[in-house]
Amino acid sequence: MTTTSPAKKPGGARIAVQRFGTFLSGMIMPNIAAFIAWGFITMLFIPAGFFGAKSPFGWHWAPVAEIIGGGGDAATIGWPGAATALTANADGGTYQGYVGLVSVMITYLLPLLIANTGGRIVYGARGGVVATIAVMGVIVGTNIPMFLGAMIMGPLAAWITKQMDKLWDGKIRPGFEMLVNNFSAGILGMILAIVGFFAFGPVFLGISAVLGSIVGFLVQFNLLPVLSIIVEPAKVLFLNNAINHGVFTPLGIEQAANTGKSILFLIETNPGPGLGLLLAFTFFGVGAAKASAPGAIVIQFLGGIHEIYFPYALAKPMTILALIAGGASGVAVNMIFGGGLVFPAAPGSIIAVTAAAAGGGVANVLVVYLSVIVAAVVTFLISGVILRASRKRDQEAEGDSFAAAIDQTAANKGKESSALGALRTRAAGTTGSGTTEAADRDVDGVLGGVAGAVTTKQLNNIVFACDAGMGSSAMGASVLRNKIKKAGIEGVTVTNQAIANLDGSADLVITQNQLTDRAKAQSPDSLHVSVDNFMNSPRYDEVVEMVRSQHESK
């Protein structure tokens, strides 16, 4: 007798990692503003910062730097009311020093924000509250910034809360709901905080130590550029979020807190390799890839949307070797000359990179720029050789290969994005094939339902929703907002937010088709429209007409 086992879904492991990376990114991205705020405070007020005692510009702002940056002698400065703590001095003695903002933000604020966001993704506001309580135990139970612990403990605490609530769902006597809900969440949060302090804290501390030792080993033996062998192919397959936000960002923040900057922030976000690849396609590419590459450079280099160059790499897989070489060269430059960023550059735009590098002084900015230029040049030269060698063959067989590469990129990501949608539209325009309407599929035919509901459902609050509530949804909201404004319609708000934050107040929710089911579950009373391309959907005109009809019928 023979038995058969179900066939494994192709790419199952990769898809799982991608989803994990997307989840990590969903916790980090909504809080990037907090990272930037901490980064600027660090850049300005630590001893080696702009206004610190060791300012590279000689701009010491005493005693403000010692108060905000921390470490100033409270007895000498005498600023009343500010938090102080027992601080060791160079002589081995102690004094009451100002705590400042830098250490408090990195130790408490940032991990708590991450935990709360992760908890909300899993189980709404209730999950966010319990997650925040639980992670507090992990934070206090360790002596390093606990980003990794927040990323794991936060969602786990929310999931446990969700399972607990299922135990007595529908079994609580009327009038006792608030009592049970508040006390159950409070007691569970207390238990998880204690468990986090004694059990999870040491575990996460050990994990962080292992990851840190691996990076330290690579740095010690000058092997950090080798990481590009993993990072650059991972980016093209959309595995970068798992690597960057799961490993590099937490370790980089710890490193920046100790040394003022970190090279780890530039391993994945360096825009040089993508720039070099797109330049190579601009000069040596063929067909739609060549025609669309110059526009993609603006989006990638200035906008920081790196995924725009992924289809080019997939259209010519050999160029991934060029990306690896370019990425490794950029890392090597930063290692040799001590370049790094003060805080994470998100998105990976040269503008964000410049802002994050400025805290290290002019010399650091120049080193970072050099790393970007070297990475771009190396990638360009190798990609150029690869493209030139196959140019004749590519011209004969170009066809829809680039369009197929765009589709493959979207498949790797697991969903369409505004950047890829715009690239598809641009490529279609250069070849004369395909239309936006064909690319923008309304999977549910839901607009017919909306049209039928115009008279009964007033559309005053329209929300664009995506995983993180930023980036593509913000751009989509901007497009529709402008269309509504040009139509002369007033009294309609168009905003963007994460799907996890939908609270049912939206009259109409617009999502990419892969996310519509999640949005419906989160906001079941709203009308829902599915699109493939946030940037240029024909559905927007239909929505505008429906809103116009409503306002004219008043």
C-alpha positions in Angstrom: 0.0 0.0 0.0 1.3 3.4 -0.9 0.5 6.7 0.5 0.7 10.1 -0.9 1.3 13.4 0.9 -0.1 16.6 -0.3 2.1 18.6 -2.5 3.8 21.5 -1.0 2.8 24.9 -2.4 5.7 26.3 -4.4 7.5 29.0 -2.6 5.7 28.2 0.6 8.7 28.9 2.8 9.6 32.0 0.9 6.0 33.3 1.2 6.0 32.6 4.9 9.2 34.6 5.3 7.8 37.4 3.2 4.6 37.6 5.3 6.8 37.6 8.5 8.9 40.4 7.0 5.7 42.3 6.1 4.4 41.8 9.6 7.7 43.1 11.1 7.6 46.1 8.7 4.0 46.7 9.8 5.2 47.2 13.3 8.1 49.4 12.4 6.9 51.6 9.6 4.0 53.4 11.4 6.6 54.4 14.1 9.3 55.6 11.8 8.5 59.2 12.8 9.4 58.3 16.4 12.7 56.8 15.2 13.5 60.0 13.3 12.6 62.2 16.3 14.9 60.1 18.5 17.6 60.3 15.8 17.5 64.0 15.5 17.6 64.5 19.3 20.5 62.1 19.4 22.2 63.8 16.5 21.9 67.2 18.2 22.5 66.6 21.9 24.7 63.6 22.6 28.3 64.6 23.5 29.5 64.0 19.9 26.3 65.7 18.4 25.9 69.1 16.8 25.5 70.8 20.1 27.3 68.4 22.4 30.5 68.9 24.4 32.5 67.2 21.6 30.6 68.8 18.7 32.5 68.3 15.4 31.5 71.9 14.6 32.4 73.4 17.9 28.8 74.4 18.6 28.6 73.3 22.2 25.3 74.5 23.6 25.8 74.2 27.4 24.0 73.3 29.5 21.1 72.4 27.2 23.0 69.5 25.6 23.8 68.1 29.0 20.1 68.3 30.1 18.4 67.0 26.9 21.2 64.6 25.9 21.7 63.4 29.5 24.6 63.2 31.8 24.8 66.8 33.0 25.5 67.3 36.8 22.2 68.4 38.3 23.9 69.9 41.3 26.1 72.1 39.1 23.5 73.0 36.4 20.5 73.3 38.7 17.7 72.9 36.2 14.7 72.2 38.4 12.3 69.3 38.0 14.1 67.3 35.4 14.5 63.6 36.0 17.9 62.5 37.3 19.6 59.3 38.1 22.8 58.2 39.8 25.5 58.5 37.2 29.1 57.3 37.2 31.9 59.8 36.4 35.3 59.3 34.9 37.0 59.0 38.3 34.8 56.1 39.4 32.6 58.2 41.6 28.9 59.0 41.2 26.7 62.0 40.9 23.1 62.9 40.2 23.0 63.3 36.4 20.2 64.3 34.2 18.5 61.4 32.5 17.7 63.3 29.3 15.6 62.2 26.3 18.0 60.0 24.3 18.3 57.0 26.6 14.6 57.2 27.8 13.3 57.2 24.2 15.4 54.3 23.0 14.8 52.3 26.2 11.1 52.8 26.7 9.3 54.9 24.0 10.4 53.1 20.8 9.9 49.5 22.1 6.6 50.4 23.6 5.4 51.9 20.4 6.5 48.8 18.4 4.7 46.5 20.9 1.5 48.6 20.8 1.5 48.6 17.0 2.1 44.8 16.9 -0.6 44.2 19.4 -3.1 46.4 17.4 -2.3 44.5 14.3 -3.2 41.2 16.0 -6.1 42.3 18.1 -7.0 45.9 17.8 -6.8 48.5 20.6 -7.3 45.8 23.4 -4.4 43.8 22.0 -2.3 46.9 21.9 -2.9 47.7 25.5 -2.0 44.2 26.8 1.0 44.1 24.5 2.3 47.3 25.9 1.9 46.1 29.5 3.6 42.8 28.8 6.6 44.3 27.0 7.2 46.6 29.9 8.3 43.5 31.8 10.7 42.6 29.0 12.1 46.1 28.9 12.8 46.4 32.6 14.1 42.8 32.7 17.0 43.6 30.4 19.7 46.3 30.3 19.6 46.9 26.5 17.0 48.5 24.2 14.6 45.6 23.7 13.3 46.0 20.1 13.5 42.3 19.3 11.5 41.6 22.5 8.9 44.1 21.6 8.5 42.6 18.1 7.9 39.2 19.5 6.3 39.7 22.9 3.9 42.4 21.7 2.1 40.3 19.1 2.3 37.2 21.3 0.6 39.0 24.2 -2.2 40.3 21.9 -2.7 36.8 20.5 -3.0 35.4 24.0 -5.5 38.1 24.8 -7.6 37.2 21.8 -7.6 33.5 22.8 -8.6 34.4 26.4 -11.5 36.5 25.2 -12.8 33.5 23.1 -13.2 31.5 26.3 -16.1 33.5 27.6 -17.3 35.1 24.4 -21.1 35.3 24.6 -21.1 34.0 28.2 -20.9 37.2 30.2 -24.1 38.4 31.9 -25.4 41.7 30.5 -24.0 44.7 32.5 -20.8 42.9 33.5 -19.0 43.2 30.1 -16.8 46.2 31.0 -15.9 44.8 34.4 -14.8 41.4 32.9 -13.0 43.0 30.0 -11.0 45.5 32.1 -10.1 43.1 34.9 -9.2 40.2 32.5 -7.0 42.5 30.4 -5.4 44.0 33.5 -4.7 40.7 35.2 -3.4 39.1 32.0 -1.2 42.1 31.4 0.2 41.8 34.9 1.0 38.1 34.5 2.6 38.6 31.1 4.7 41.5 32.4 6.0 39.3 35.3 6.7 36.4 32.9 8.4 38.8 30.5 10.6 40.1 33.3 11.8 36.8 34.6 11.5 34.5 31.5 11.3 36.3 28.2 13.7 39.1 29.1 16.7 36.8 29.6 15.8 34.9 26.4 15.6 38.0 24.3 18.8 39.3 25.9 20.5 36.1 24.8 19.1 36.3 21.3 20.3 39.8 20.9 23.7 38.9 22.2 24.0 36.1 19.7 22.9 38.3 16.8 25.3 41.0 18.1 28.2 38.6 18.3 27.6 37.5 14.7 27.7 41.0 13.5 30.7 41.7 15.7 32.5 38.7 14.2 31.8 40.0 10.7 33.1 43.5 11.7 36.2 42.1 13.5 37.3 40.1 10.5 36.2 42.7 7.9 33.5 40.4 6.5 30.5 42.7 6.8 30.4 43.2 3.0 29.7 39.4 2.7 26.2 40.1 4.0 25.4 41.6 0.6 25.4 38.1 -0.8 22.2 37.5 1.3 20.7 41.0 1.4 20.7 41.9 -2.3 19.0 38.8 -3.6 16.6 38.9 -0.6 15.6 42.4 -1.5 14.6 41.3 -5.0 12.5 38.5 -3.5 10.9 40.9 -0.9 12.6 39.2 2.0 14.4 42.4 3.0 11.8 43.4 5.7 12.5 40.3 7.7 16.3 41.0 7.5 16.3 44.8 7.8 13.6 45.4 10.4 14.1 42.1 12.2 17.9 42.3 12.6 19.6 45.4 11.3 17.4 48.1 12.7 17.3 46.8 16.3 21.1 46.1 16.3 21.8 49.4 14.5 19.9 51.4 17.1 21.8 49.8 19.9 25.1 50.5 18.1 24.1 54.1 17.4 23.2 54.6 21.0 26.7 53.6 22.0 28.8 55.1 19.2 26.6 57.8 17.7 26.0 56.1 14.4 25.8 52.6 12.8 26.9 51.1 9.5 24.0 48.5 9.8 21.5 51.1 8.8 23.1 51.3 5.3 23.5 47.7 4.5 20.0 47.3 3.1 19.0 50.9 2.5 21.9 52.1 0.4 20.3 53.5 -2.8 23.5 53.0 -4.8 23.0 49.5 -6.1 19.5 50.2 -7.4 20.7 53.5 -9.0 23.5 51.7 -10.8 21.2 49.0 -12.1 18.7 51.5 -13.4 21.4 53.6 -15.1 22.7 50.5 -16.8 19.2 49.8 -18.2 18.9 53.4 -19.3 22.0 53.2 -21.4 22.2 49.5 -22.4 18.6 48.1 -21.9 16.1 47.4 -24.6 12.4 48.1 -25.2 10.1 49.0 -22.3 12.9 48.4 -19.7 15.1 51.0 -21.3 12.3 53.5 -21.8 11.0 53.3 -18.3 14.3 53.2 -16.4 14.9 57.0 -16.3 11.6 57.6 -14.6 12.3 54.7 -12.2 15.5 56.3 -11.1 13.6 59.3 -9.7 11.3 57.1 -7.8 14.1 54.9 -6.5 16.8 57.4 -5.7 14.8 60.4 -4.6 11.6 58.7 -3.4 13.3 55.8 -1.8 11.0 53.1 -3.2 13.6 50.4 -3.9 11.0 47.9 -5.2 10.8 49.9 -8.4 14.1 48.3 -9.6 13.3 44.7 -8.7 11.5 43.9 -12.1 14.7 45.0 -13.9 16.8 42.5 -11.9 14.2 39.8 -12.5 14.1 40.5 -16.2 17.9 39.9 -16.3 18.7 37.7 -13.3 22.5 37.9 -14.0 22.4 41.5 -12.9 21.7 40.3 -9.3 25.5 39.6 -9.3 26.1 43.2 -10.1 23.8 44.3 -7.2 25.7 42.0 -4.8 29.0 43.5 -5.9 27.7 47.0 -5.7 26.2 46.5 -2.3 29.4 44.8 -0.9 31.4 47.7 -2.3 29.3 50.3 -0.6 29.5 48.4 2.7 33.3 48.1 2.3 33.6 51.9 1.8 31.7 52.6 5.0 33.8 50.0 6.9 37.1 51.4 5.7 36.3 55.1 6.4 33.9 54.7 9.3 30.6 55.8 7.6 27.2 55.2 9.2 23.8 56.7 9.9 22.6 58.1 13.2 19.1 56.6 12.7 17.3 54.4 10.2 16.8 55.9 6.8 13.2 55.1 5.9 12.5 55.1 3.1 15.9 54.4 1.5 16.0 57.8 -0.3 19.2 59.7 -0.7 17.4 62.6 1.1 16.6 60.4 4.1 20.2 58.9 4.0 21.6 62.5 4.0 19.5 63.5 7.0 20.5 60.4 8.9 24.2 60.8 8.0 24.4 64.5 9.0 24.7 63.8 12.7 28.1 62.3 12.2 29.5 65.5 10.8 30.5 66.6 7.3 33.2 64.0 7.0 30.6 61.2 7.7 28.2 62.6 5.1 31.0 62.6 2.5 31.9 59.0 3.4 28.2 57.9 3.1 27.9 59.7 -0.3 31.1 57.9 -1.4 29.6 54.6 -0.4 26.5 55.4 -2.5 28.6 56.5 -5.5 30.9 53.5 -5.4 28.0 51.1 -5.0 26.2 52.7 -8.0 29.4 52.7 -10.2 30.3 49.1 -9.5 26.7 48.0 -10.1 26.5 50.1 -13.3 29.7 48.7 -14.8 28.9 45.1 -14.1 25.3 45.4 -15.2 26.4 47.2 -18.3 28.7 44.4 -19.3 25.9 41.8 -18.7 23.4 43.9 -20.7 25.8 44.6 -23.6 26.7 40.9 -23.9 23.1 39.9 -24.4 21.8 43.1 -26.1 21.2 41.6 -29.5 19.5 38.5 -28.1 17.3 40.6 -25.9 16.3 42.8 -28.8 15.1 39.8 -30.8 13.2 38.2 -27.9 12.2 41.2 -25.7 8.4 40.8 -26.3 6.6 40.9 -22.9 9.6 39.8 -20.8 9.7 43.1 -18.9 5.9 43.0 -18.2 6.3 39.4 -17.0 9.1 40.6 -14.7 6.8 43.2 -13.2 4.1 40.6 -12.7 6.7 38.3 -11.1 7.8 41.1 -8.8 4.2 41.7 -7.7 3.8 38.0 -7.1 7.0 37.9 -5.0 5.7 40.8 -2.9 2.3 39.1 -2.6 0.4 42.2 -3.7 0.4 45.1 -6.2 1.9 48.4 -5.1 1.6 52.0 -6.4 5.2 52.0 -7.6 4.8 48.7 -9.5 1.4 49.8 -10.9 2.9 53.0 -12.2 5.8 51.1 -13.7 3.4 48.7 -15.4 1.5 51.6 -16.8 4.6 53.3 -18.1 5.9 50.1 -19.7 2.5 49.4 -21.3 2.6 53.0 -22.7 6.0 52.4 -24.4 4.9 49.2 -26.0 1.4 50.1 -26.9 0.1 47.0 -25.2 -2.1 46.8 -22.2 -4.2 49.5 -20.5 -4.6 50.7 -17.0 -8.1 49.3 -17.0 -6.8 45.9 -17.9 -4.3 46.0 -15.1 -6.7 47.3 -12.5 -9.0 44.4 -11.7 -12.0 44.8 -9.4 -12.0 41.3 -8.0 -15.4 41.5 -6.4 -17.2 43.7 -8.9 -17.9 45.6 -5.8 -18.4 49.0 -7.5 -21.7 47.8 -8.9 -22.8 47.3 -5.3 -21.6 50.7 -4.4 -23.4 52.3 -7.3 -26.6 50.6 -6.1 -26.1 51.8 -2.6 -25.5 55.5 -3.5 -28.9 56.7 -2.2 -28.7 54.8 1.1 -25.0 55.1 2.0 -23.7 58.7 2.2 -20.0 58.7 1.3 -18.5 61.4 3.5 -15.6 59.5 5.0 -13.4 57.6 2.5 -10.4 55.7 3.8 -7.5 54.1 1.9 -6.2 51.1 3.8 -3.0 49.1 3.5 -0.8 47.0 5.7 1.1 49.8 7.4 -1.2 52.7 6.6 1.6 54.6 4.9 3.3 54.7 1.5 1.0 53.4 -1.2 -2.2 54.1 0.7 -1.1 57.7 1.3 -0.4 58.2 -2.4 -3.7 56.7 -3.4 -5.5 59.0 -0.9 -3.7 62.0 -2.4 -4.8 61.0 -5.9 -8.5 60.7 -5.0 -8.4 63.8 -2.8 -7.2 65.8 -5.7 -9.9 64.4 -8.0 -12.6 65.2 -5.5 -11.2 68.8 -5.1 -11.1 69.3 -8.9 -14.7 68.1 -9.1 -15.6 70.9 -6.7 -17.0 68.6 -4.1 -16.8 69.7 -0.5 -17.5 68.0 2.8 -15.8 64.7 1.9 -12.7 63.5 3.8 -10.1 61.2 2.2 -7.6 59.7 4.6 -5.2 56.7 4.8 -4.6 54.2 7.6 -3.5 50.7 8.4 -6.2 48.0 8.0 -5.7 47.0 11.6 -6.8 50.5 12.7 -10.1 50.5 10.8 -12.8 51.2 13.3 -15.9 50.9 11.2 -16.4 54.7 10.9 -15.4 54.8 7.2 -18.2 55.0 4.7 -16.1 53.7 1.9 -12.8 51.7 2.2 -10.5 51.4 -0.8 -7.9 48.6 -0.7 -5.7 46.6 -3.0 -7.6 43.5 -4.0 -5.3 41.2 -1.9 -6.3 43.0 1.2 -10.0 43.6 0.7 -11.2 40.6 2.7 -9.1 41.7 5.7 -10.6 45.2 5.4 -14.1 43.8 5.2 -13.6 41.8 8.4 -12.2 44.8 10.2 -14.9 47.2 8.9 -17.9 45.1 7.9 -20.4 48.0 7.8 -18.4 50.0 5.3 -18.6 49.8 1.5 -15.5 48.4 0.0 -13.7 49.0 -3.4 -10.8 46.8 -4.6 -8.1 48.1 -6.9 -4.8 46.8 -8.2 -3.1 50.2 -8.7 -3.4 52.8 -6.0 -1.8 55.4 -8.2 -3.9 55.3 -11.3 -7.2 53.4 -11.0 -10.3 54.1 -13.2 -12.4 53.2 -10.1 -11.5 56.6 -8.7 -13.5 58.4 -11.4 -16.5 56.2 -10.6 -16.2 57.0 -6.9 -16.1 60.7 -7.7 -19.2 60.5 -9.9 -21.0 58.6 -7.1 -20.1 61.2 -4.6 -21.1 64.0 -7.0 -24.4 62.4 -7.6 -25.1 62.2 -3.9 -24.2 65.9 -3.3 -26.4 67.0 -6.3 -29.4 65.0 -5.0 -29.3 66.8 -1.6 
